[in-house]
Amino acid sequence: MRAGDVMTRDVVTVGPTTTVTELARLMLDRRISGVPVVDDSGKLVGLVSEGDLIRRAELISGRPWWVADGASPEEVAKAYVKTHGLRAGDIMSTEVVTIDEHEPLDRIAMLFEARGIKRAPVVRDGKLVGIVSRANLLQGLAASAAGGVGPDDAAIRAAIMEAASGEAGVRASLVDVTVASGVVHLWGNVASKDERDAVRVCAETAEGVKQVRDHLRIMPPSVVALEPE
C-alpha cells in the first residue's frame, strides 16, 4: 500500500494570514496537533504544530530557551517573530517534510522514525492533497493483514525487477521472474549466493507476494558476466 491509499484527504488547512488565536481555537476544536498552511492556489507553504504555539511570548518570559547565547542577529530576529508574530505565516515551520502520494508505507514509517515526526503532508506538484499520520499507517497495516486488495501479478513482477536492478544491484537481465496468484518463481543465473539472496529478498519484500520459490542457479562469475545483448 502507498500514501495515497491511506492518507486523510479532507485536511483542515489555514492560510498564512490566519491569526494565532484562530489557530489555537481551531486545533482545540478539531483535536488536532498540526495544521498545514496553504496559499490561495493550494500550494503548501508551511505547517503550524503544537510546538510552534507553545513557544509563544504569552507562555514564556525572557529570552526563548532555544536561542543560544551568541546567536546571530538574524537568529534572534527570527525567534522574535516566532514568539510574537500574530499570523500563521509568522510562526509556521517552512522546512516541512513532505511525501509523494505514491510513497510505500514502509518507507513512510522509516521516514517518521528517522525524523521523529508523527505526520507528513502529501503533495502533488507542490499542492497539498492529503496528510498521512502514524494512525493512518496503522490502519494500512491492519487492512493489509485483513487481506485488503493488493497489486496484481504484473505489478508484483515489475516491482521485483525494479528493486533487483535498482537498489539490490543485481544483473537483472540474467534473471527472470514469473508470478501467478501472488506466488513468485525466480529463474535464471547469478554469480554468488549474496546475489541470489538479494533477488530472493526483493521478491519476499514486494507488496502482494504470498510465496517465493527460488530456482536460481549460481554460476561462475565469468559465465554470468556474459550478459545477453
C-alpha positions in Angstrom: 0.0 0.0 0.0 1.0 3.6 -0.6 0.4 7.0 0.9 -2.5 7.7 -1.4 -4.3 4.6 -0.2 -4.3 5.5 3.5 -4.0 9.3 3.6 -6.6 11.6 5.0 -7.9 13.6 2.1 -10.3 16.0 3.9 -7.5 18.0 5.6 -8.0 21.0 7.8 -5.9 23.9 6.4 -5.3 27.5 7.1 -3.9 30.4 5.2 -0.8 32.5 6.0 -2.9 35.3 7.4 -4.9 33.1 9.8 -4.4 34.6 13.3 -2.7 32.7 16.1 -5.8 32.9 18.2 -7.9 31.4 15.4 -5.2 28.7 15.0 -5.3 27.7 18.7 -9.1 27.6 18.7 -9.2 25.5 15.6 -6.7 23.0 16.9 -8.5 22.7 20.1 -12.0 22.3 18.5 -10.8 19.7 16.0 -8.5 18.0 18.5 -5.5 18.1 16.0 -1.9 18.8 16.8 -0.8 20.3 13.5 -2.3 22.3 10.6 -0.9 22.7 7.1 -0.6 26.3 5.8 -1.5 26.7 2.1 -1.6 29.8 -0.2 -4.6 30.8 -2.4 -3.6 28.2 -5.1 -3.5 25.3 -2.6 0.3 25.1 -2.6 1.8 24.0 0.7 3.9 26.8 2.3 4.3 25.7 5.9 3.0 23.8 8.9 1.9 25.0 12.3 2.2 22.5 15.1 1.5 22.5 18.9 5.3 23.1 19.3 5.1 26.3 17.4 2.2 27.6 19.6 3.8 26.7 22.9 6.8 28.9 22.0 4.6 31.9 22.1 5.6 35.0 24.2 2.4 34.6 26.1 3.7 31.3 27.6 7.4 32.2 28.2 9.2 35.0 29.8 12.6 36.5 28.8 14.8 35.2 26.1 13.5 32.0 24.4 15.3 28.9 25.7 16.1 27.6 22.2 18.0 30.7 21.2 21.6 30.0 22.2 24.0 32.5 23.7 25.9 34.3 21.0 23.2 33.7 18.4 23.4 35.9 15.3 21.1 38.9 14.9 19.2 37.0 12.2 18.6 34.1 14.6 17.4 36.4 17.4 15.1 38.3 14.9 13.7 35.0 13.6 12.9 33.8 17.2 11.2 37.2 18.0 8.9 36.8 15.0 8.2 33.2 16.0 7.2 34.2 19.6 5.5 37.5 18.9 4.0 37.2 15.4 0.2 37.4 15.0 -0.4 35.2 12.0 0.3 31.7 10.8 2.8 32.9 8.3 4.9 34.3 11.1 5.1 31.2 13.3 4.8 28.3 10.9 7.7 26.0 10.1 8.7 26.3 6.5 11.0 23.3 6.3 8.3 20.8 6.1 8.9 17.1 5.5 6.5 16.1 2.7 5.8 12.8 0.9 4.6 11.8 -2.5 1.2 10.0 -2.8 3.0 7.0 -4.4 5.4 6.5 -1.5 5.2 3.0 0.0 4.0 2.7 3.6 7.2 1.0 4.8 9.4 3.9 3.6 7.0 6.4 5.3 7.3 4.5 8.5 11.1 4.7 8.3 11.0 8.4 7.5 8.8 9.1 10.5 11.2 7.1 12.7 14.3 8.9 11.3 12.8 12.4 11.6 10.9 11.8 14.8 7.7 13.1 13.3 4.1 11.9 13.7 2.6 13.1 10.4 3.6 14.5 7.0 1.6 16.3 4.3 1.1 14.5 1.0 1.8 16.7 -2.0 1.3 16.5 -5.8 3.1 19.1 -7.9 3.7 21.1 -4.7 0.0 21.2 -3.8 -1.5 19.6 -0.7 -3.6 16.5 -1.5 -3.7 14.8 1.9 -1.9 14.1 5.1 -0.5 10.8 6.5 -0.2 10.2 10.2 1.0 7.3 12.3 -2.6 6.3 12.8 -3.0 6.1 9.0 0.0 3.8 8.8 -1.5 1.5 11.5 -4.8 1.5 9.6 -3.0 0.5 6.4 -1.1 -2.3 8.2 -4.4 -3.6 9.6 -6.0 -3.5 6.2 -3.1 -5.5 4.7 -3.3 -8.1 7.4 -7.0 -8.5 6.8 -6.4 -9.3 3.2 -7.0 -6.0 1.5 -6.8 -5.7 -2.3 -3.1 -5.7 -3.3 -1.3 -5.3 -6.6 -1.8 -7.7 -9.5 0.8 -10.2 -10.7 2.1 -7.9 -13.4 2.6 -5.1 -10.8 4.3 -7.5 -8.4 6.7 -8.7 -11.1 7.5 -5.1 -12.2 8.3 -4.1 -8.5 10.6 -7.1 -8.0 12.5 -6.4 -11.2 12.8 -2.7 -10.4 14.1 -3.4 -6.9 16.6 -6.1 -8.2 18.1 -4.0 -10.9 18.0 -0.8 -8.8 18.8 -0.8 -5.0 19.9 -4.5 -5.0 22.3 -4.0 -7.9 21.5 -7.4 -9.4 22.2 -8.0 -13.1 18.5 -8.4 -13.8 19.0 -9.2 -17.5 20.1 -12.7 -16.4 17.1 -13.2 -14.0 13.5 -13.9 -14.9 10.5 -13.6 -12.6 7.1 -15.2 -13.0 4.2 -14.5 -10.8 0.9 -16.4 -10.6 -1.7 -15.5 -8.0 0.9 -13.9 -5.8 3.3 -16.9 -5.9 6.7 -15.8 -7.3 9.1 -18.1 -9.2 12.7 -16.9 -9.6 14.6 -18.2 -12.6 18.0 -17.6 -14.2 21.6 -17.3 -13.2 23.5 -15.3 -10.6 27.2 -15.1 -9.8 27.1 -15.6 -6.0 24.9 -16.6 -3.0 24.8 -13.0 -2.0 23.3 -12.0 -5.3 20.8 -14.9 -5.1 19.8 -13.8 -1.6 19.3 -10.2 -2.9 16.9 -11.4 -5.6 15.0 -13.5 -3.0 14.7 -10.6 -0.6 13.5 -8.3 -3.4 10.7 -10.9 -4.0 9.9 -11.6 -0.4 9.5 -7.9 0.5 7.4 -6.9 -2.6 3.9 -6.0 -1.8 1.3 -8.7 -2.6 3.7 -11.6 -2.6 2.3 -14.8 -0.9 5.2 -17.2 -1.6 8.6 -17.2 -3.2 10.0 -20.3 -5.0 13.7 -19.9 -5.8 15.0 -21.8 -8.9 18.1 -19.5 -9.4 21.4 -21.1 -10.3 24.7 -19.9 -9.0 27.1 -19.9 -12.0 30.8 -18.9 -12.2 31.3 -15.1 -12.4 33.0 -15.5 -15.8 29.8 -17.1 -17.2 27.4 -14.7 -15.6 29.4 -11.7 -16.9 28.4 -12.6 -20.4 25.2 -10.8 -20.3 22.9 -11.1 -23.3 22.8 -8.1 -25.6 
